[in-house]
Amino acid sequence: MSDAVAQPIAVAAPQADRRDGGPRYRRILLKVSGEALMGQHSYGVDPDVCVFIAEQVREVAGHGVQVGIVVGGGNIFRGLAASASGMDRATGDYIGMLATVMNGLALQDALEKAGVPTRVMSAIAMNEVAEPYIRRRAVRHLEKGRVIIMVAGTGNPYFTTDTAAALRAVEIGAEVLLKATKVDGVYDDDPMTNPNAVRHDHLNYSQMLNDRLQVIDMAAVTLCMENDLPIMVFDMNQPGRIKAAAMGEQVGTLIDDLDENGLGH
């Protein structure tokens, strides 16, 4: 792949694509796990995966969708795992936050080479490599057609990056939280170990919490429930899935406050 920087995309005005066939969601928050960035490797960042994600984000941004991204750090360091091995939990979590910064910078590089204007915003001050996360500034970047990558979690230990994603989604006024995973939705059991596991097309928040389906952190689900923010869990490894989700297509499992008949609870 050439190292030449692509021409910046032309981002549609916020009101331009409301016609039939346009995006259902005009502002999205995409949660990308650190493990997804490993690709087929056992550690670190696979540049080809970053390019793959960047092309999908470029595609959806080209339809006028405003995109925020929260990235995890599990491909480099997991604070919880370090805590289980004897490290102080807060210290481990702070190291994990720094890992998300490295991932965010790698993803920014891929996005900008794809012609997507991008800003990295950190919950921990490190002015030489990222802007400080300020909600109003983040929203302004989105309004100007820039993708924002929000790193360092919430800036506090004991909170997962899933919870950080839910928090940032609510703060910036995202209309949906897209949880990109390596499976194509939420199952009633682990599909990696149980070939008879059944996938749900739709769940409500209460089902997620009561059944403790672990595809997304329970604190994140609760925060989304309290703020009526739908969650879409889908397989990121399939091309075009981010755009399809933004368009409102059924690409995984939708989690919201409605039952299968479209009735609220």
Phi, psi and omega in degrees: 000136181292148177274359180296142181279128179291159177292141180302143179288154174266112183269129181293152175296151185306329184265002193284335192242037182275359181290170174303137182093350178277178182297141173285322182249127183267339177222122184237155171243118180260121175262119178246123180285154175298322180300327179297329182284348180287334187063231180268003180275167180264355184196152172083200187245129175267113181303328180295326177293318178300318178296318179300314179295317182300319180294323178292320178293319177302318181298312183288324178294330178294345176265013177085008179278131178274130191239122167250146181231135168244130184244142177274185182225014186294345176285346182243315184200138176240117181298322182294319179294321178294323178297321179294338179266004175113352179285147174304131186300315181298317179298315178300319180294322178295321176297319177299323177298320178294326177298323179294330178295315178301316178296319179298320179293321178296319180290323176300317180301315180295319181295316183289329174292336175274002178086020182254113178299128189221142174234134173264129182235126187249140175283347174246130185297125173204073193299338182287339184237345183205152173286152171292144177285116174230123189306311183297323178292321178299314180297321180295320176302315180298317180297332179272005177086014178266143170279138176246135176249116184259119188239174181069026175058225176268355186087002182234143175290166177075007176241132179283166176287340170298315178295321176300319180297316179297317180298311181295323179299316179294318183297318185272359178076031176296151181265348178201148172255116179263113181262102182276124183229188177261003174238164190267029177148194180261129181249162178282353175204173182288113182291344179287333182246341181237102182294346180264007178299142183253132179274139175267132171279330184212138175222154168258166185304319183298321177297317179301316183286316183293322182272354179049051176285118198269019182291338178217146184302138184295327177296324178294318179298317180298317179297319177294319179299316182293339183243015177053042179258113179291152179239132173244121178256124186210168181274113182287340186284353178267122182303143175082001184291324181294314178298315181300319179296318179295330179282350179094010178286156178277099184245358181191228177247125176265129178243120178207199185262014181252150173275184184293345178265004180081017181260142179283167180242000000 
